[in-house]
């Protein structure tokens, strides 16, 4: 038993020495490997460090150039936006609303009799009639038509009842073929004089533009969206003038219809047509066209009788504040005076009975 114990102890001791020897060899190998890696890193690091520094430099340079490019593009976009805004405002024929008294202060400076009177009138409008804002309207010979149509479109007023009952696109051909009004070839499109046989095709395009835009805008329920659509439409000169020429022609159509009814004794004709045909310059539809419609948009604007006719055909009551008639019965007038209760009411403001602006009432 003692012999076996001695052998067991010696064997255990021998195994312990072998294990220590193996552990020592393993540590030596690990130390050698670590030293080799460290030497490799020491040799490679300068090259890696150089690449990293180059990469960081390129990244910083790229970020700097991107920042410069972003700044340049932002300035370019800002300049372009400002340019488009100026161009849009320049083309806009109905300006954005501004404070009424502020507008008056800018337009009527000084101490002349007229300036003092106008400031008094504007204060009257502000306090007694609750007109707080005004939209300036481009003062050419389409001014009154422009102001009325902008009111109608921006308020979402739909077609008058009589237009809903017939196809207004066919009115030019109807007058030519059914009623033999070939003298309409003498119709003038504002500054554009005689157009001959092309007049019917041009009139149809004008009426198509009117009908399409009126239908689209009046179908929009949101007031702000309608306002944006009107701003775009009334900054497009080509489309805008087509609207006015279409309305001019529809005015002529109404006059021809009334003239035929009066001549044939058919039905009731509104009193305004008696006033219209009583003038030497518009005793019949041809003279009305030549003397009143053809100059409209070129050398003249709407007269009071034509304003009455415009309100009648659009089925709106046009209330006009005539500042030049302040403190008289003609300070506020309605076109037409005879109107239906269900007609919409629109407002205009004029200082001289030639140029019209749009007052905004706020109670």
C-alpha positions as CSV (number, residue, x, y, z in Angstrom):
1,X,0.0,0.0,0.0
2,X,2.9,2.3,0.8
3,X,4.5,1.6,-2.5
4,X,1.3,2.4,-4.4
5,X,1.0,5.7,-2.5
6,X,4.5,6.7,-3.4
7,X,3.9,5.9,-7.1
8,X,0.7,7.9,-7.1
9,X,2.3,11.0,-5.6
10,X,5.3,10.8,-8.0
11,X,2.9,10.5,-10.9
12,X,0.8,13.4,-9.8
13,X,4.0,15.5,-9.4
14,X,5.2,14.5,-12.8
15,X,1.8,15.5,-14.4
16,X,2.0,18.8,-12.6
17,X,5.4,19.6,-14.0
18,X,4.2,18.7,-17.5
19,X,1.2,21.0,-17.2
20,X,3.4,23.9,-16.0
21,X,5.8,23.3,-18.9
22,X,2.9,23.3,-21.4
23,X,1.4,26.5,-19.9
24,X,4.8,28.2,-20.1
25,X,5.1,27.2,-23.7
26,X,1.6,28.5,-24.4
27,X,2.4,31.8,-22.7
28,X,5.6,32.1,-24.7
29,X,3.7,31.5,-28.0
30,X,1.0,34.0,-27.0
31,X,3.6,36.6,-26.1
32,X,5.4,35.9,-29.4
33,X,2.1,36.3,-31.3
34,X,1.2,39.6,-29.5
35,X,4.7,40.9,-30.2
36,X,4.3,40.0,-33.9
37,X,1.0,41.7,-34.1
38,X,2.3,44.8,-32.3
39,X,5.3,44.9,-34.7
40,X,2.9,44.6,-37.7
41,X,0.7,47.3,-36.4
42,X,3.7,49.5,-35.7
43,X,4.8,49.1,-39.3
44,X,1.4,49.5,-40.9
45,X,0.0,52.3,-38.7
46,X,1.8,55.2,-40.5
47,X,0.3,54.1,-43.8
48,X,-3.2,53.6,-42.2
49,X,-2.9,57.0,-40.4
50,X,-2.0,58.7,-43.6
51,X,-5.1,57.2,-45.4
52,X,-7.3,58.1,-42.5
53,X,-6.0,61.7,-42.5
54,X,-6.6,61.9,-46.3
55,X,-10.1,60.5,-45.9
56,X,-11.0,62.9,-43.2
57,X,-9.6,65.8,-45.3
58,X,-11.7,64.7,-48.3
59,X,-14.8,64.4,-46.1
60,X,-14.3,67.8,-44.6
61,X,-13.7,69.3,-48.0
62,X,-16.8,67.6,-49.4
63,X,-18.9,68.9,-46.5
64,X,-17.5,72.4,-47.0
65,X,-18.3,72.3,-50.7
66,X,-21.8,70.9,-50.0
67,X,-22.4,73.7,-47.5
68,X,-21.3,76.3,-50.1
69,X,-23.4,74.6,-52.7
70,X,-26.4,74.6,-50.4
71,X,-25.9,78.3,-49.6
72,X,-25.6,79.1,-53.3
73,X,-28.7,77.1,-54.2
74,X,-30.7,78.7,-51.3
75,X,-29.7,82.2,-52.5
76,X,-30.6,81.2,-56.1
77,X,-34.0,79.8,-55.0
78,X,-34.7,82.9,-52.9
79,X,-33.8,85.2,-55.8
80,X,-35.9,83.1,-58.2
81,X,-38.9,83.1,-55.8
82,X,-38.6,86.9,-55.4
83,X,-38.4,87.3,-59.2
84,X,-41.5,85.2,-59.7
85,X,-43.4,87.0,-57.0
86,X,-42.5,90.4,-58.5
87,X,-43.6,89.1,-62.0
88,X,-46.8,87.6,-60.5
89,X,-47.6,90.9,-58.7
90,X,-46.8,92.9,-61.9
91,X,-49.2,90.7,-63.9
92,X,-51.9,90.6,-61.3
93,X,-54.7,92.8,-62.4
94,X,-56.6,92.7,-59.1
95,X,-54.2,93.3,-56.2
96,X,-54.3,91.8,-52.7
97,X,-56.5,93.6,-50.2
98,X,-55.0,96.4,-48.2
99,X,-56.2,98.6,-45.3
100,X,-58.6,101.2,-46.6
101,X,-57.4,104.1,-44.6
102,X,-53.8,103.2,-45.3
103,X,-54.5,103.2,-49.0
104,X,-56.2,106.6,-48.7
105,X,-53.3,108.1,-46.8
106,X,-50.9,107.0,-49.6
107,X,-53.1,108.1,-52.5
108,X,-54.4,111.3,-51.1
109,X,-51.6,113.2,-49.5
110,X,-51.4,117.0,-49.2
111,X,-53.8,119.7,-48.3
112,X,-55.6,120.3,-51.6
113,X,-59.4,120.6,-51.5
114,X,-59.8,117.3,-53.4
115,X,-57.4,115.4,-51.1
116,X,-59.1,116.7,-47.9
117,X,-62.5,115.8,-49.4
118,X,-61.3,112.3,-50.4
119,X,-59.8,111.6,-47.0
120,X,-63.2,112.6,-45.5
121,X,-65.0,110.2,-47.8
122,X,-62.8,107.3,-47.0
123,X,-63.3,107.8,-43.3
124,X,-67.0,107.8,-43.9
125,X,-66.7,104.5,-45.8
126,X,-64.6,103.0,-43.0
127,X,-66.7,104.0,-40.0
128,X,-70.3,104.2,-41.4
129,X,-70.3,101.6,-44.2
130,X,-67.9,99.2,-42.5
131,X,-65.5,99.0,-45.5
132,X,-62.2,98.1,-43.9
133,X,-60.1,96.9,-46.9
134,X,-59.8,97.6,-50.6
135,X,-58.5,95.7,-53.6
136,X,-57.0,97.8,-56.3
137,X,-58.0,97.0,-59.9
138,X,-55.9,97.7,-62.9
139,X,-57.2,100.9,-64.4
140,X,-57.4,100.1,-68.1
141,X,-60.6,100.2,-70.2
142,X,-61.7,96.8,-69.0
143,X,-61.6,98.0,-65.4
144,X,-65.3,97.8,-64.6
145,X,-65.7,94.4,-66.2
146,X,-62.6,93.1,-64.4
147,X,-63.9,94.2,-61.0
148,X,-67.4,92.7,-61.5
149,X,-66.1,89.4,-62.8
150,X,-63.5,89.1,-60.1
151,X,-66.3,89.7,-57.5
152,X,-68.5,87.1,-59.2
153,X,-65.8,84.4,-59.4
154,X,-64.2,85.0,-56.0
155,X,-67.6,84.7,-54.3
156,X,-68.4,81.5,-56.1
157,X,-71.5,82.9,-57.7
158,X,-72.8,80.4,-60.3
159,X,-74.2,81.0,-63.8
160,X,-77.4,83.2,-64.0
161,X,-80.5,81.2,-64.5
162,X,-81.0,82.0,-68.2
163,X,-77.5,80.8,-69.0
164,X,-78.3,77.4,-67.4
165,X,-81.2,77.0,-69.7
166,X,-79.2,77.3,-72.9
167,X,-75.8,76.5,-74.4
168,X,-74.0,79.8,-74.5
169,X,-71.3,78.2,-76.7
170,X,-73.8,78.2,-79.6
171,X,-74.8,81.9,-79.3
172,X,-72.4,83.2,-82.1
173,X,-73.7,80.7,-84.6
174,X,-77.3,81.3,-83.5
175,X,-77.1,85.0,-84.2
176,X,-75.4,84.4,-87.5
177,X,-77.6,81.6,-88.9
178,X,-80.9,82.0,-87.1
179,X,-81.2,85.7,-86.9
180,X,-79.0,86.7,-89.9
181,X,-76.7,89.1,-87.9
182,X,-73.8,88.9,-90.3
183,X,-72.9,92.5,-89.4
184,X,-71.3,90.9,-86.2
185,X,-68.2,90.5,-88.4
186,X,-67.5,94.1,-87.6
187,X,-67.1,93.2,-83.9
188,X,-63.9,94.5,-82.3
189,X,-61.9,92.6,-79.6
190,X,-60.7,95.5,-77.6
191,X,-57.6,97.0,-79.3
192,X,-57.9,94.4,-82.0
193,X,-60.1,96.0,-84.7
194,X,-61.8,94.3,-87.7
195,X,-61.4,90.5,-87.8
196,X,-63.9,89.6,-90.6
197,X,-65.2,86.1,-90.9
198,X,-62.9,84.8,-88.1
199,X,-64.9,86.7,-85.6
200,X,-67.3,83.8,-84.8
201,X,-64.5,81.3,-84.2
202,X,-62.7,83.8,-81.9
203,X,-66.0,84.5,-80.0
204,X,-66.6,80.8,-79.5
205,X,-63.1,80.5,-78.0
206,X,-63.8,83.4,-75.7
207,X,-67.1,81.9,-74.5
208,X,-65.4,78.5,-74.0
209,X,-62.8,80.2,-71.8
210,X,-65.5,82.0,-69.8
211,X,-67.7,78.9,-69.3
212,X,-64.8,76.6,-68.4
213,X,-63.3,78.9,-65.8
214,X,-66.6,80.0,-64.4
215,X,-67.7,76.3,-64.0
216,X,-64.4,75.3,-62.4
217,X,-64.2,78.2,-59.9
218,X,-67.8,78.3,-58.9
219,X,-67.6,74.6,-58.1
220,X,-64.9,75.1,-55.4
221,X,-66.4,75.5,-51.9
222,X,-63.3,76.6,-50.1
223,X,-63.0,80.4,-50.2
224,X,-59.2,80.5,-49.9
225,X,-58.8,78.0,-52.8
226,X,-61.2,80.0,-54.9
227,X,-59.2,83.2,-54.1
228,X,-56.0,81.5,-55.3
229,X,-57.6,80.3,-58.5
230,X,-58.9,83.8,-59.2
231,X,-55.4,85.3,-58.6
232,X,-53.9,82.9,-61.1
233,X,-56.7,83.5,-63.6
234,X,-56.5,87.3,-63.3
235,X,-52.8,87.3,-63.8
236,X,-53.1,85.5,-67.2
237,X,-53.6,88.3,-69.6
238,X,-54.6,86.1,-72.5
239,X,-57.3,84.3,-70.6
240,X,-58.4,87.4,-68.8
241,X,-59.2,89.3,-71.9
242,X,-61.1,86.4,-73.4
243,X,-63.4,86.6,-70.3
244,X,-64.2,90.2,-71.0
245,X,-64.8,89.7,-74.7
246,X,-67.2,86.9,-73.9
247,X,-69.1,89.1,-71.5
248,X,-69.2,91.9,-74.1
249,X,-70.6,89.5,-76.7
250,X,-73.2,88.2,-74.3
251,X,-74.3,91.8,-73.6
252,X,-74.7,92.2,-77.4
253,X,-76.8,89.0,-77.5
254,X,-79.1,90.2,-74.8
255,X,-79.6,93.5,-76.7
256,X,-80.4,91.7,-79.9
257,X,-82.9,89.4,-78.1
258,X,-84.6,92.4,-76.5
259,X,-84.6,94.4,-79.7
260,X,-86.3,91.5,-81.5
261,X,-88.9,91.1,-78.8
262,X,-89.7,94.8,-78.7
263,X,-90.0,94.9,-82.5
264,X,-92.3,92.0,-82.6
265,X,-94.2,92.9,-79.4
266,X,-93.3,89.7,-77.7
267,X,-93.4,89.5,-73.9
268,X,-92.2,91.9,-71.2
269,X,-88.9,93.7,-71.9
270,X,-87.1,95.2,-68.9
271,X,-87.0,99.0,-68.8
272,X,-83.3,99.2,-69.2
273,X,-83.6,98.3,-72.9
274,X,-86.0,101.2,-73.4
275,X,-83.3,103.5,-71.9
276,X,-80.6,101.9,-74.1
277,X,-82.5,102.2,-77.4
278,X,-83.5,105.8,-76.5
279,X,-79.9,106.9,-77.0
280,X,-79.0,108.2,-80.4
281,X,-75.8,106.2,-80.2
282,X,-77.5,102.8,-79.5
283,X,-80.9,103.0,-81.2
284,X,-80.4,99.4,-82.6
285,X,-78.1,96.5,-81.9
286,X,-75.6,97.5,-84.6
287,X,-75.2,101.0,-83.4
288,X,-74.9,99.7,-79.8
289,X,-72.1,97.4,-80.9
290,X,-70.2,100.0,-83.0
291,X,-70.5,102.9,-80.6
292,X,-70.4,101.2,-77.1
293,X,-69.1,97.7,-77.3
294,X,-66.3,98.0,-79.8
295,X,-64.6,100.8,-77.9
296,X,-64.9,98.9,-74.7
297,X,-61.4,97.7,-73.7
298,X,-59.8,100.0,-76.3
299,X,-60.8,103.6,-75.9
300,X,-63.6,103.5,-73.5
301,X,-65.1,101.7,-70.5
302,X,-68.6,100.9,-69.3
303,X,-71.1,103.7,-69.0
304,X,-74.0,103.6,-66.5
305,X,-76.5,102.0,-69.0
306,X,-74.0,99.3,-69.8
307,X,-73.4,98.7,-66.0
308,X,-77.2,98.2,-65.7
309,X,-77.1,95.7,-68.6
310,X,-74.2,93.9,-67.0
311,X,-75.9,93.5,-63.7
312,X,-79.1,92.3,-65.5
313,X,-77.4,89.6,-67.6
314,X,-75.3,88.3,-64.6
315,X,-78.3,88.5,-62.3
316,X,-76.4,90.4,-59.7
317,X,-77.1,93.7,-57.9
318,X,-74.0,95.9,-58.4
319,X,-73.8,98.5,-55.6
320,X,-71.3,101.2,-56.5
321,X,-69.9,103.8,-54.0
322,X,-69.3,106.9,-56.2
323,X,-66.9,109.0,-54.2
324,X,-67.1,111.9,-56.6
325,X,-70.9,112.1,-55.6
326,X,-70.3,112.2,-51.9
327,X,-73.1,113.9,-49.9
328,X,-75.6,113.5,-52.8
329,X,-78.3,111.0,-53.6
330,X,-76.0,109.4,-56.2
331,X,-73.3,108.5,-53.7
332,X,-74.6,104.9,-53.6
333,X,-76.3,103.5,-56.7
334,X,-77.5,100.1,-57.7
335,X,-77.1,98.6,-61.2
336,X,-79.8,97.7,-62.0
337,X,-82.3,99.5,-59.8
338,X,-84.9,96.8,-60.5
339,X,-83.5,93.5,-59.3
340,X,-84.8,90.2,-57.8
341,X,-84.4,89.5,-54.1
342,X,-82.5,86.3,-54.8
343,X,-79.8,88.0,-56.8
344,X,-76.3,88.2,-55.2
345,X,-75.1,91.7,-54.2
346,X,-71.6,92.8,-55.2
347,X,-69.8,96.0,-54.3
348,X,-67.6,98.4,-56.3
349,X,-65.9,101.7,-55.4
350,X,-65.0,104.5,-57.9
351,X,-63.4,107.9,-57.4
352,X,-64.2,109.2,-60.8
353,X,-66.8,107.0,-62.5
354,X,-64.1,105.5,-64.7
355,X,-61.8,103.4,-62.6
356,X,-63.2,100.9,-60.2
357,X,-61.9,99.1,-57.1
358,X,-63.3,96.3,-54.9
359,X,-64.2,97.3,-51.4
360,X,-64.2,94.6,-48.7
361,X,-66.9,95.0,-46.0
362,X,-66.1,93.7,-42.6
363,X,-68.7,94.0,-39.8
